[in-house]
Amino acid sequence: LRGREDVRAIKQGLKDGTIDVIASDHAPHTPNEKEIEFDRAEFGVIGLETELAASVSALVHTGIIDWSGLARKMCLNPARILGIDRGTLGVGAIADIVIIAPDQEWTVRKEGLVSLSRNSAFLGKALMGFVELTIYSGKIMYSILP
């Protein structure tokens, strides 16, 4: 993002509903694609592993949006826009679920990332909201639970 005023405007847009989706382009590039001259480097960073915790830290824990608003912006609204039957919980719904420890702080470290790429904008930063379990289409895809 360009500057503090841009960040403030985005947060305001998320709060007042002007912005209705939070998403990541999740651009996993190899080190040799990123660690070169700036104007030759590939665009983007990974975002999939930090998107939720960054949103929890910057938006929910600061009171900009509530948990329900976060679920709408990250799950329900994207599914509705794309016209896919996802983003809700209920009898007969496709089981896409993320279980988190909402108040657990964790520090983003290269060693802890699961992605094949390690080019995160959040390396070394402490975030709130630790993912414990991910279910996709009813199947456990990631778990730290016993």
C-alpha positions, 0 to 999 in steps of 0.5 A: 500500500502506498501510505498511511492515508491509503491504509486509512481509506481502505479500513474506512471502506471495509468498515462502512461497506464500500469494500465488500471483500478481503482477498489475497492474490497469493503469489508464491514466487521462488527466491530467484524470482524475488531476490533480483533487481527490483524492476525485474522481480516478480510482483506479489507475495504469499498471502494465503497463510497470513490473510486471516490473521492479518485481518483479525489483527488489523480489523477485528482486534482494533474494532474496525469490523466484527467477526461476523463482518470478517466472515462476510468479507472473507467467505460469504461475499466472495462466494455470492459474487462468484456465484458459487455455493460456498461461504455459509454453514448449515445443514447440507452446506459444503463443509469449508471451515477454519477453526482458529484460536482468535486471541493467540498471538504468533510470529510469522517465520519462514520456517513456519510457512507451509507454502512452497514460497517464503516471500511474506510481507509479514515475516517477523511480525506478530499477528493474532488468530492462529489457525488450528484446523482447516476443512475443505469440502468436508476433508481435513486439509491442515491440523495442529490438533491431536 
